[in-house]
């Protein structure tokens, strides 16, 4: 039995806001210019991502910037 890959996604604008907040607090190791190129690569690769992960996609951050509780995530993953 092999491992099943999962893709964690969510609202990209909210993720950017949270990224910027962590940067401002000094709580993120990535440089400020890292976010936008990463999002662009994900968008360009979305068809392939869907092929690989199929229905194993979990939205972990909503438009309001609130992250989904880990218990909800674990339940969706069947853990």
Beta strands, then each sheet from edge to edge (+ up, - down):
strand 1: 7-10
strand 2: 57-61
sheet 1: 1+ 2+
end
